[in-house]
Structure formats: structure tokens, C-alpha cells
Amino acid sequence: MSDKINITINGKTHTAKPNQSVLDACRENGVSIPNLCNDPRLKPFGSCMICRVEIEGERGVPLSCGAQIRDGMVITTESDAIKKQERPALNF
């Protein structure tokens, strides 16, 4: 198994490590995704609900902290659909 896989983030090709979260892969490639509850010492639990992304071929806007990276994945980190989901999560 290769130690790097190819992914696309916001239209640009990047590499990522297998078995990491979308959030971590984006961070390692210089793409910022807002989040509040992510802590590398804990398993992802998605309580803040603001680290949403769009993943080509998947319905809805999943949480990037809980989504597993896979080879060929196409990820969008900024869109109207994501903004619609972030706003309610930030109203507390």
C-alpha cells in the first residue's frame, strides 16, 4: 500500500496519507476548515458541527473530522451548501 494517495481540494490536486480524516488532510495541505471541537488526543465526535465539507459522490455536507480520506476523493471546503449548514451550528 502506498504511503500517499491523491485527492483534490477546491479544484487543486494534493496528496494525503491513507487512513486520515478529511480535516487532517486539508490541514496538512494548507487548507483551513473551521472547527471548534477537534482535539488530536480524542476520537472525532463532531459536536461543534462546523467542519462541514462537500465530497463528490456523497449526499449532504459531511463533517470533515469524521470523514475518512480515500484515493481520488474530490473535496470542496467552501460553498453555499456548507455556509447554510454552518450558520445554525454557530447560533448558540
QUINOR-V406875 format. One line per field, one symbol per residue. phi: phi as a letter, one per 40 degrees, with the letter a starting at -180 (. if undefined). burial: + if it has 24 or more other ideal C-beta (glycine too) atoms within 12 Angstrom, else -. Layout:
phi->???
burial->???
This chain:
phi->.ccbbcbbbfgbcbbacdgbccdcccdcbgbcbcabccbccbccbgccgbccabbdgbcgbccccbcccadgcbbbbbacccdcccdccccb
burial->------+++----+-++--++++++++-+-+-+++--+-----+-+-++++++++-----++++++++++--+++++----+--++------
